[in-house]
Amino acid sequence: MLLSLRDVSKSFASGTQALKGLTLDVGAGEFLSLVGPSGCGKSTALRLIAGLIAPDGGAVNFAGDKPETGFVFQEPTLMPWANALTNARLALDLEGVARGEAEARAAEALARAGLKGFEQAFPRELSGGMKMRVSIARAIAAKPKLLLMDEPFAALDEPARQALNDDLLTLWREDGMTIVFVTHSVYESAYLSTRVAVFSARPGRVVEEIALKPPAQRDERYRLTPEFAAAAGRISAALKAKP
């Protein structure tokens, strides 16, 4: 077990209670997707895990020291005045990594994210999918053991989304990361995940956990299989069920 949330609650100054009684385990090396209605606290759960905010009640516990953690937001959040290499280097610069090493690691991360040859391109010169690839490169350049992703592909067209799904799975397999991934898409969660946690409406809590066993190597052909349809059906049924 990598980390656990136990009976976590979180409210905001507006009076909105995002989470109440959230209990969830995250296993080392798994690909866990969080799905649920809009506003049910999925993104809040990610921020609690990242340590960006603190719970009002309950606890977020790590098994041992908190691992190196990367965060990919829904928007790429790139610096518009900086090229792709400089954007991908940002986390390393903040950690005080020597410039030469930081540039080498950022260039490697860009190549692994599918952007070899675009190191000098500025955000205005990149498509939406390419900007998100820079954001992913920035996260993996720091070699995280835990990668948190908050609906990173929601704004992309379907071909770009599917291509990034496949590339993300390759990175996950190669690096042995643990990924916690927020999505509204039943099909995306069924394709990517080894486990899906289904949230209730706000205040959010986990109402069902669905273990999946997709093939290790999968591509667009897997989306046409009965196994994929069955996985998507289970997730969809859990979302429709009354808690």
C-alpha positions as a Markdown table, in Angstrom:
| # | Residue | x | y | z |
|---|---|---|---|---|
| 1 | Met | 0.0 | 0.0 | 0.0 |
| 2 | Leu | 1.4 | 3.4 | -1.0 |
| 3 | Leu | -1.1 | 5.7 | 0.8 |
| 4 | Ser | -4.5 | 5.7 | 2.4 |
| 5 | Leu | -7.3 | 8.3 | 3.1 |
| 6 | Arg | -9.3 | 7.6 | 6.2 |
| 7 | Asp | -12.7 | 9.2 | 6.9 |
| 8 | Val | -11.5 | 12.4 | 5.2 |
| 9 | Ser | -13.7 | 15.5 | 5.1 |
| 10 | Lys | -13.1 | 18.8 | 3.5 |
| 11 | Ser | -15.2 | 22.0 | 3.3 |
| 12 | Phe | -14.3 | 25.4 | 1.8 |
| 13 | Ala | -14.9 | 29.0 | 2.9 |
| 14 | Ser | -17.9 | 29.2 | 0.6 |
| 15 | Gly | -19.6 | 26.7 | 2.8 |
| 16 | Thr | -19.4 | 23.9 | 0.2 |
| 17 | Gln | -18.6 | 20.5 | 1.7 |
| 18 | Ala | -16.6 | 18.7 | -1.0 |
| 19 | Leu | -15.8 | 15.5 | 0.9 |
| 20 | Lys | -17.3 | 13.6 | 3.8 |
| 21 | Gly | -16.2 | 10.2 | 5.1 |
| 22 | Leu | -13.9 | 9.6 | 2.2 |
| 23 | Thr | -11.9 | 6.3 | 2.7 |
| 24 | Leu | -9.6 | 5.1 | 0.0 |
| 25 | Asp | -6.4 | 3.1 | -0.4 |
| 26 | Val | -3.9 | 3.5 | -3.2 |
| 27 | Gly | -1.7 | 0.6 | -4.0 |
| 28 | Ala | 1.9 | 1.0 | -5.2 |
| 29 | Gly | 2.1 | 0.7 | -8.9 |
| 30 | Glu | -1.6 | 0.7 | -9.7 |
| 31 | Phe | -3.5 | 2.9 | -12.1 |
| 32 | Leu | -6.4 | 4.2 | -10.1 |
| 33 | Ser | -9.1 | 6.3 | -11.7 |
| 34 | Leu | -11.6 | 8.5 | -9.8 |
| 35 | Val | -14.9 | 8.9 | -11.5 |
| 36 | Gly | -18.2 | 10.5 | -10.3 |
| 37 | Pro | -20.6 | 13.4 | -10.9 |
| 38 | Ser | -19.3 | 17.0 | -11.4 |
| 39 | Gly | -18.4 | 18.7 | -8.1 |
| 40 | Cys | -18.2 | 15.4 | -6.1 |
| 41 | Gly | -14.7 | 16.2 | -4.7 |
| 42 | Lys | -12.5 | 14.1 | -7.0 |
| 43 | Ser | -10.1 | 17.0 | -7.7 |
| 44 | Thr | -10.2 | 17.9 | -4.0 |
| 45 | Ala | -9.1 | 14.4 | -3.2 |
| 46 | Leu | -6.1 | 14.8 | -5.5 |
| 47 | Arg | -5.1 | 18.0 | -3.9 |
| 48 | Leu | -5.3 | 16.4 | -0.5 |
| 49 | Ile | -3.0 | 13.6 | -1.6 |
| 50 | Ala | -0.6 | 16.1 | -3.1 |
| 51 | Gly | -0.5 | 18.1 | 0.1 |
| 52 | Leu | -1.7 | 21.3 | -1.6 |
| 53 | Ile | -4.6 | 21.5 | 0.9 |
| 54 | Ala | -5.2 | 19.9 | 4.3 |
| 55 | Pro | -8.3 | 17.9 | 5.4 |
| 56 | Asp | -10.7 | 19.3 | 8.0 |
| 57 | Gly | -11.1 | 15.8 | 9.4 |
| 58 | Gly | -9.7 | 12.3 | 8.9 |
| 59 | Ala | -6.2 | 11.6 | 7.7 |
| 60 | Val | -4.0 | 11.1 | 4.6 |
| 61 | Asn | -1.3 | 8.6 | 5.4 |
| 62 | Phe | 1.7 | 7.4 | 3.4 |
| 63 | Ala | 3.4 | 4.1 | 4.0 |
| 64 | Gly | 6.8 | 5.5 | 4.8 |
| 65 | Asp | 8.1 | 8.8 | 3.4 |
| 66 | Lys | 5.9 | 10.7 | 0.9 |
| 67 | Pro | 7.2 | 9.7 | -2.6 |
| 68 | Glu | 8.3 | 12.2 | -5.2 |
| 69 | Thr | 5.0 | 13.4 | -6.6 |
| 70 | Gly | 4.0 | 14.9 | -10.0 |
| 71 | Phe | 0.8 | 16.8 | -10.7 |
| 72 | Val | -0.8 | 17.3 | -14.1 |
| 73 | Phe | -3.7 | 19.7 | -14.1 |
| 74 | Gln | -6.6 | 20.0 | -16.5 |
| 75 | Glu | -5.0 | 23.0 | -18.2 |
| 76 | Pro | -1.4 | 22.7 | -19.3 |
| 77 | Thr | -0.5 | 25.8 | -17.3 |
| 78 | Leu | 2.6 | 26.5 | -19.4 |
| 79 | Met | 4.7 | 29.7 | -19.2 |
| 80 | Pro | 3.8 | 31.4 | -22.5 |
| 81 | Trp | 7.1 | 33.2 | -22.8 |
| 82 | Ala | 9.2 | 30.0 | -22.4 |
| 83 | Asn | 9.9 | 27.3 | -24.9 |
| 84 | Ala | 8.9 | 23.7 | -24.4 |
| 85 | Leu | 12.3 | 22.7 | -23.0 |
| 86 | Thr | 12.2 | 25.5 | -20.4 |
| 87 | Asn | 8.7 | 24.6 | -19.4 |
| 88 | Ala | 9.6 | 21.0 | -19.0 |
| 89 | Arg | 12.6 | 21.9 | -16.9 |
| 90 | Leu | 10.6 | 24.0 | -14.4 |
| 91 | Ala | 10.2 | 21.5 | -11.6 |
| 92 | Leu | 13.9 | 20.6 | -11.9 |
| 93 | Asp | 14.9 | 24.3 | -11.7 |
| 94 | Leu | 12.7 | 24.7 | -8.6 |
| 95 | Glu | 14.5 | 21.7 | -7.0 |
| 96 | Gly | 17.9 | 23.2 | -7.7 |
| 97 | Val | 19.0 | 20.6 | -10.2 |
| 98 | Ala | 22.1 | 21.8 | -12.1 |
| 99 | Arg | 21.2 | 23.4 | -15.4 |
| 100 | Gly | 23.0 | 20.9 | -17.6 |
| 101 | Glu | 21.4 | 17.9 | -15.9 |
| 102 | Ala | 18.0 | 19.6 | -15.8 |
| 103 | Glu | 18.1 | 20.3 | -19.6 |
| 104 | Ala | 19.1 | 16.8 | -20.4 |
| 105 | Arg | 16.3 | 15.3 | -18.2 |
| 106 | Ala | 13.8 | 17.7 | -19.6 |
| 107 | Ala | 14.8 | 16.9 | -23.2 |
| 108 | Glu | 14.5 | 13.2 | -22.5 |
| 109 | Ala | 11.1 | 13.7 | -20.9 |
| 110 | Leu | 9.9 | 15.7 | -24.0 |
| 111 | Ala | 11.1 | 12.9 | -26.2 |
| 112 | Arg | 9.3 | 10.2 | -24.1 |
| 113 | Ala | 6.1 | 12.4 | -24.2 |
| 114 | Gly | 6.2 | 12.4 | -28.0 |
| 115 | Leu | 7.8 | 15.9 | -28.6 |
| 116 | Lys | 11.3 | 15.2 | -29.8 |
| 117 | Gly | 12.2 | 18.0 | -32.1 |
| 118 | Phe | 9.9 | 20.5 | -30.4 |
| 119 | Glu | 12.2 | 21.6 | -27.6 |
| 120 | Gln | 12.4 | 25.2 | -28.9 |
| 121 | Ala | 8.7 | 25.6 | -29.7 |
| 122 | Phe | 6.7 | 28.1 | -27.7 |
| 123 | Pro | 3.2 | 27.3 | -26.4 |
| 124 | Arg | 1.6 | 29.5 | -29.0 |
| 125 | Glu | 3.1 | 27.2 | -31.7 |
| 126 | Leu | 1.7 | 24.0 | -30.2 |
| 127 | Ser | -1.7 | 22.3 | -30.4 |
| 128 | Gly | -3.8 | 21.5 | -27.3 |
| 129 | Gly | -2.6 | 18.0 | -27.3 |
| 130 | Met | 1.1 | 19.0 | -27.7 |
| 131 | Lys | 0.7 | 21.5 | -24.8 |
| 132 | Met | -0.6 | 18.7 | -22.6 |
| 133 | Arg | 2.4 | 16.6 | -23.6 |
| 134 | Val | 4.7 | 19.4 | -22.4 |
| 135 | Ser | 2.8 | 19.4 | -19.1 |
| 136 | Ile | 3.3 | 15.6 | -18.8 |
| 137 | Ala | 6.9 | 15.9 | -19.7 |
| 138 | Arg | 7.4 | 18.5 | -16.9 |
| 139 | Ala | 5.8 | 16.1 | -14.4 |
| 140 | Ile | 7.8 | 13.0 | -15.4 |
| 141 | Ala | 11.2 | 14.9 | -15.8 |
| 142 | Ala | 11.3 | 14.8 | -12.0 |
| 143 | Lys | 11.0 | 11.0 | -12.0 |
| 144 | Pro | 7.9 | 10.8 | -9.7 |
| 145 | Lys | 6.8 | 7.6 | -8.0 |
| 146 | Leu | 3.3 | 9.0 | -7.7 |
| 147 | Leu | 1.6 | 10.9 | -10.6 |
| 148 | Leu | -1.6 | 12.8 | -9.9 |
| 149 | Met | -3.7 | 13.8 | -13.0 |
| 150 | Asp | -6.8 | 16.0 | -12.8 |
| 151 | Glu | -8.8 | 15.5 | -16.0 |
| 152 | Pro | -5.8 | 16.2 | -18.2 |
| 153 | Phe | -7.3 | 15.2 | -21.5 |
| 154 | Ala | -10.9 | 16.5 | -21.0 |
| 155 | Ala | -10.5 | 19.4 | -23.5 |
| 156 | Leu | -8.9 | 17.4 | -26.3 |
| 157 | Asp | -10.5 | 15.8 | -29.4 |
| 158 | Glu | -11.0 | 12.1 | -29.4 |
| 159 | Pro | -8.0 | 11.1 | -31.6 |
| 160 | Ala | -5.6 | 13.3 | -29.5 |
| 161 | Arg | -7.1 | 11.9 | -26.3 |
| 162 | Gln | -6.7 | 8.3 | -27.3 |
| 163 | Ala | -3.1 | 8.9 | -28.5 |
| 164 | Leu | -2.3 | 10.4 | -25.1 |
| 165 | Asn | -4.0 | 7.5 | -23.3 |
| 166 | Asp | -1.8 | 5.1 | -25.1 |
| 167 | Asp | 1.4 | 7.1 | -24.4 |
| 168 | Leu | 0.5 | 7.5 | -20.8 |
| 169 | Leu | 0.1 | 3.8 | -20.4 |
| 170 | Thr | 3.6 | 3.3 | -21.9 |
| 171 | Leu | 5.1 | 5.8 | -19.4 |
| 172 | Trp | 3.2 | 4.1 | -16.5 |
| 173 | Arg | 4.5 | 0.6 | -17.5 |
| 174 | Glu | 8.1 | 1.8 | -18.2 |
| 175 | Asp | 8.5 | 3.9 | -15.0 |
| 176 | Gly | 6.5 | 1.7 | -12.6 |
| 177 | Met | 4.7 | 4.8 | -11.3 |
| 178 | Thr | 1.5 | 4.9 | -9.3 |
| 179 | Ile | -1.1 | 7.0 | -11.1 |
| 180 | Val | -4.3 | 8.5 | -9.6 |
| 181 | Phe | -6.3 | 9.9 | -12.5 |
| 182 | Val | -9.5 | 12.0 | -12.4 |
| 183 | Thr | -11.8 | 11.7 | -15.3 |
| 184 | His | -15.5 | 12.1 | -16.2 |
| 185 | Ser | -15.2 | 9.5 | -19.0 |
| 186 | Val | -16.4 | 6.0 | -18.3 |
| 187 | Tyr | -14.6 | 4.8 | -21.4 |
| 188 | Glu | -11.3 | 6.5 | -20.5 |
| 189 | Ser | -11.4 | 5.0 | -17.0 |
| 190 | Ala | -12.2 | 1.5 | -18.4 |
| 191 | Tyr | -9.3 | 1.7 | -20.9 |
| 192 | Leu | -6.6 | 3.1 | -18.5 |
| 193 | Ser | -7.3 | 1.7 | -15.1 |
| 194 | Thr | -6.4 | -1.3 | -13.0 |
| 195 | Arg | -9.0 | -0.1 | -10.5 |
| 196 | Val | -11.8 | 2.5 | -10.5 |
| 197 | Ala | -13.2 | 4.3 | -7.5 |
| 198 | Val | -16.7 | 5.6 | -8.0 |
| 199 | Phe | -17.6 | 8.7 | -6.0 |
| 200 | Ser | -21.1 | 9.7 | -4.8 |
| 201 | Ala | -22.5 | 13.2 | -5.4 |
| 202 | Arg | -21.2 | 15.9 | -3.2 |
| 203 | Pro | -20.2 | 15.6 | -0.4 |
| 204 | Gly | -18.0 | 12.9 | -2.1 |
| 205 | Arg | -17.2 | 9.5 | -0.8 |
| 206 | Val | -16.3 | 6.2 | -2.5 |
| 207 | Val | -19.5 | 4.2 | -3.1 |
| 208 | Glu | -18.0 | 1.4 | -5.2 |
| 209 | Glu | -14.5 | 0.2 | -6.2 |
| 210 | Ile | -14.2 | -1.8 | -9.4 |
| 211 | Ala | -11.1 | -3.9 | -10.0 |
| 212 | Leu | -10.2 | -4.4 | -13.7 |
| 213 | Lys | -7.8 | -6.7 | -15.4 |
| 214 | Pro | -7.1 | -5.2 | -18.8 |
| 215 | Pro | -4.2 | -6.6 | -20.9 |
| 216 | Ala | -0.9 | -5.1 | -20.2 |
| 217 | Gln | -0.4 | -4.1 | -23.8 |
| 218 | Arg | -3.6 | -2.6 | -25.2 |
| 219 | Asp | -4.5 | -0.4 | -28.2 |
| 220 | Glu | -7.6 | 0.7 | -30.2 |
| 221 | Arg | -8.4 | -3.0 | -30.8 |
| 222 | Tyr | -9.0 | -3.5 | -27.0 |
| 223 | Arg | -11.8 | -0.9 | -27.2 |
| 224 | Leu | -13.7 | -3.2 | -29.6 |
| 225 | Thr | -13.5 | -6.3 | -27.2 |
| 226 | Pro | -16.3 | -7.7 | -25.0 |
| 227 | Glu | -14.0 | -7.3 | -22.1 |
| 228 | Phe | -13.7 | -3.5 | -22.6 |
| 229 | Ala | -17.5 | -3.2 | -23.1 |
| 230 | Ala | -18.1 | -5.2 | -19.9 |
| 231 | Ala | -15.6 | -3.0 | -17.9 |
| 232 | Ala | -17.3 | 0.2 | -19.2 |
| 233 | Gly | -20.7 | -1.2 | -18.4 |
| 234 | Arg | -19.7 | -2.0 | -14.7 |
| 235 | Ile | -18.5 | 1.6 | -14.2 |
| 236 | Ser | -21.5 | 3.1 | -15.9 |
| 237 | Ala | -23.9 | 1.0 | -13.7 |
| 238 | Ala | -22.0 | 2.1 | -10.6 |
| 239 | Leu | -22.4 | 5.7 | -11.5 |
| 240 | Lys | -26.1 | 5.4 | -12.0 |
| 241 | Ala | -26.7 | 3.4 | -8.8 |
| 242 | Lys | -28.1 | 5.3 | -5.9 |
| 243 | Pro | -25.7 | 5.3 | -3.0 |
